[in-house]
Amino acid sequence: MAWQIDNAHSAIQFTVRHMMISNVRGMFDKFEGTVDLDENNPENTTVHVEIDPSSINTRQDQRDTHLRSADFLDAESYPKLIFDSTRVERTGDNAAKLYGNLTVRNVTKPVVLDVEYVGQAKSPWGTTSAGFNASTKINRKDWGLTWNQGLETGGVLVGDEIKINIELELVKQESEQAASAGA
């Protein structure tokens, strides 16, 4: 059953080590996607998400401009980050591992997200929403994001590990809701 990401109630966030002593947190402001959620057999669920890399937001304009540049995401040449699921493995009543491929700068690598199903609710407007949280860790160098600066005190400016946290609210598509109401 098709579900659409509700951007107003969803977030794709990341954390990366800065100067080896603190974390920089950021998010992407523009993304879209669909989830073909099989409620009876979650293992059959598929996910497709597209993220606009130019919408990166770390609350610091100079850093965001650098992250959009060819040193990092090269948003002008590669206007989409894409995630496509390959399989779902249930690990509990409300938990699963979501396997898929993440494409950044035309480099596609496998990733695994730990997913928590939060539940469903009916809105005052008659729509049905479902909530999910997901997290993973990736090494940015696996996607060719290798820019860095050495520090005078040792170490580097930007850590390699990126922690990704996703909170999604999905809305069941109207045509799907109408079909189930008429059944």
N, C-alpha and C positions, 0 to 999 in steps of 0.2 A: 504494500500500500504506500503510495507516494506521500511524503511529508516534506515541507519546505522549511528551511532555516528561517527563524524569526530574528532578523539582525538586531532589532531594538532590544531584544532580551537575551542576546548571545554574545560571547566574547572569545576571541582567539588571542591568547597572551603568551609571552615568553619571558624567560629570565636567563641572563648570561653574566658570567663573572667579569668584573671590571678591575683592572690593575691587580688582580689576584687577591683583592682585599674587600670588595663589596660587590653587590649585584645591581645590574641595570635591568629594569623591568620595562616591557613594552607590549604593544598590542597592534593588531591590524584593524583599522576602522572599516574597511570595505571587504566583504566576502559574501559568497552566496553558495548555495548547494542544495542538493536533494538527498533524501534518505528514503530508500525503498525498504520500509520497515515491515518485516514479517513478524507480527506479534505472536503468532502461534508457533513459529519456528525461527527464532532470532538468528539462528545460524545461516539462514537464507537472506539476511539483510544485506543491502549494498549501500555504499556511501560514495558520493561525489561532491567534492568541495573545491571551489576556486577562490583564491585570495589575491587581492590587488596589492602587489608589493610596494607600490607608491603610496599606499595608505598607512605605512608603518608609522607608529607614533610612540616615541619614548619620552615625550614631554620636553625635548631639547632639539630645537630646529636644526642647529648645525650638525648634530649627531645624526638626525633623521635624514638630512640631505646626503651625508656620507654613506649611510646604510642603503640609500636608494641608488648610489653611484655604482660604477663598474667594479669598485673595490669589493663590494658585497653583493647585493641583490640584482644590480644592473636592471632596474625596473623599466628603463626605456627600451632595452633590447628584449627583455623577457617580462611581459606585462602580466603574467599569471604564475602563481604557485598553485600546483594542482595535487590534490590527494584523491586517489581512487582505491577503494577497498578491494581486497582479494578474497578474504574470508573472515568469518566470525567464529570464535571459540568461546562458548559459555564457560565461565569459571565459578559461577554461583547463581543464586536466584536473581540477583540484580547486578551481576558483574560479568564482564566478558573481555576478551582480548580481541581487538580489531586490527587485523593485518591488512596492509595496503602498501601502495607505492606513492612516494612523495616526489614530485618533480619541482626542482628549483634550478633555474638557469639552464634548462634543457638537460639536466642530469636527473635521472630517476633512480631512486634507491628504495629498498623495502624499509618499512617502519612498523612498529607494533605499539598500539595505544591500549592502555588499561582503561576500560570504560565502566562507568557506574550508571545504571538506569535509576533515575530519581523518582519517576512516576508520571502519571497523567492527570490532567484536570480539564474541566469544561469551562470555558470563559463565559462571562456575562453576555457575549455576543453570539454564543452558540457554537463557537469553534472548539476543537479539541486540540490540546497541546500536550507534548511529552518533553520531559527534561532528561538530559544526559550530561555527565561530566567525563572528561577524558584527559589523560596525561601520558607523556612519554619524554624521553631524553634522546637527543641526537647529537652527533659530532658534526659541526658545520663543515669541517674539512672534507667529509664524505661527498659533499655537493660542490666542492671546488671553492668554498668560501674561506680562503687561506690568508687574507690580508691580516697583518698584525704589526705591532711595534714592540721592540724590546724595551725593557725598563732599566734605568740606571741601577736600580737596586736588585736587579735580577727578575726573571719572569717576563710576562708579556702583558700588553694592554688589554687584549680581548681573550677571554677563555674560549676553549674549543667546544665545551659541552653547552648545549642549549636545552633548557627545560621548557617544555610546552604544556600549557594548561588550557583546556577548552571547556567552555560551558555553553551548551546548546539548548535552546528551546525550539522545538519543532512543531509546526502547525500542520495538522492533517488537511490535505487539499480538499477544497469545497466539493468538487465533483465526487470525490471518494466519500465524503460525509453524506452527501445527498443520496448516493447510491445505497449506503448502509441504512439510512433512515427509511428509505422506501422498501427495503427488504423485509 
